[in-house]
Amino acid sequence: MLMKTGRLSCEKARNICIVKSLAKLGHFPSRRTEKEAWFLSPLRSETQASFKVSKELNRWYDFGIGEGGNVIDLICIIQDCGVKEALRFLDQETIIPIYSSPNNQRPKESKIQIAAVNPLDHPALLHYLKTRKITEKLAGHFCYEVWYHWKEKQYYAIGLQNCKGGWELRNKYFKNSSSPKTYSFIKNDSRQLVITEGMFDFLSLATIDEDLVQSSDCLILNSLAFIKGIETLIPKYERVLLYLDNDPAGKKATASLLNQFDNVNDCSDFYSGYGDLNEKLINEGS
């Protein structure tokens, strides 16, 4: 039976272009070919695009969490809503927020629930740090061992807390984050600001140049989506050092900040030939 909700049927909704729907939500491809487009995942934090949209099939797949589907599935996850609300969302010429009254909300099965926060100690996490060339001692200054529930299962990860109390979560198999999501900020009462893209970029920089990190305020974006949100902070510093990824998205963000501010410096030449700081650290050591 053909299911209909309002004016838009599920059958018609599945044909709505995923790439265009993501664009309306503020997500744009890091790279694209004739047959596919690759995004930084809209479902979690990452620094290398692993969210693929097949233009031929109009289907998406997130390699970081091993899930995929059609545009309705994607809107349900991003907006944390049911099919009826997703169809209403897709039926709009302009994307608008969906409101559900507290009495009608679905169980938030897709939301990460933090269960416990402890000092880093789990052997698997310590081994993962070792493979990334980060010492337990250094990571322990900034990160924690975070246990969390997701989709009725329990996981553990290396956690870096952001400015709003959410967590960036990393282990060998997953890159996740808990709500609310934003950037992380480590203050050292400095007139110099260091900006890195992700958790392991920051930890790598702290490994390579400990003095620089200790003498600077440090901001970890956790997603390039927060570039606009930090622009008001940049004029407060005498010098801003950018260590963003050597990929199209990172270079575009770097160019944007260089064009806007005279106190911004691009430091990506330091890891020229590598995708990011951690790749340099793994290959060359500190």
Buried (B, 14 or more C-beta within 10 A) or exposed (E): EEEEBEEBEBEBBBEBEBBEBBEBBEBBBBEBEEEBBBBBBBBBBBBBBBBBBBBEEBBBBBBBBEBBBBBBBBBBBBBBBBBEBBBBBBBEEEBEEBEEEEEEEEEEEBEBEBEEEEEBEBEEBBEBBEEBBBBBEBBBEBBBBBBBBBEEEEBBBBBBBBBEEBBBBBBEEBBBBBBEBBBBBBEEEBEBBBBBBBBBBBBBBBBBBEEBBEBBBBBBBBBBBBBEEBEEBBEEBEEBBBBBBBBEBBBBBBEBBBEEBEBBEBBBEBBEEBBBBBBBBBEEEE
